[in-house]
Amino acid sequence: MPLDVLFLVLFGAALHATWNALVKSGTDKSLDAAMVSLGGGVIGLAFLPLVPMPQPAAWPFILTSTFLQFAYFQLVAAAYRTGDIGLVYPLMRGTPPLLIAMTSGVILGEHLTSMAMVGVLVISAGVLTLALEARHGSRRAIAYAFANAVVIAGYTFVDGAGARVSGNAVSYTLWLSLPTPVLLFAWAVLRRGTRPVWNHVRRNWARGLLGGAGSIASYGLALWAMTRAPVATVAALRETAILFALLISVFILKEKAGIWRYVAGSVIACGVLVLKLA
């Protein structure tokens, strides 16, 4: 994998962990997830005049991904309501690379080298190891996490292909950021009413903008990387976000770290090295 792709995906992983921590630390997980999506949409709208329109072939991918992203944010909120970040985040992020690596040959016609496959497996194993530390979590939280893993794999395939046919990965990312918050807030207003939703937006707009900036930048970097490298390897490398999530959980959220976190960190680092050599 080219060195510039490697470092930019790692930077995007750090941003991804940051916005997930913002959602986890918030008081209302569903609306906080929607706020992150809204913040990304606001930032995307501001930069749209600077990029070309996606190619017409990209619009079906954007439409499909919008509904998958809606499901993703709903499941993120549900998982964080019912389980600790130390359990659900590794399950949500460690499983998709395995699903993608096993099916990318059939879906995208991409066949990984043996070394790249080893790197994907090592990173996923390292991420999933973290769930051992919180293995006594609720069955509901685990079910939400695994369901979201399937959704993540689905939109990764859709957006990886969509970014390639769009002609411009940045343009694809910015347009993708617009319809998802519309769905999320329409759903929130339908369930809760306008006033509670507006009050949350008014109190948490800064959190939404910060998280949205991290979200759109993280995903934009990943989609750009997918135009330069196989989708499965980028998806696996992106899950190094768990390393940054660990640092945030220990030093900011003040969660205790057991031996499995350090074991997992070492395994993930080895996987990154293998991907670099692939």
PyMOL commands that set and color helices and strands:
alter all, ss='L'
color gray80, all
select helices_A, chain A and resi 3-25+29-50+56-82+85-107+114-134+139-166+169-176+179-192+194-226+231-238+241-251+259-277
alter helices_A, ss='H'
color red, helices_A
deselect
rebuild
show_as cartoon
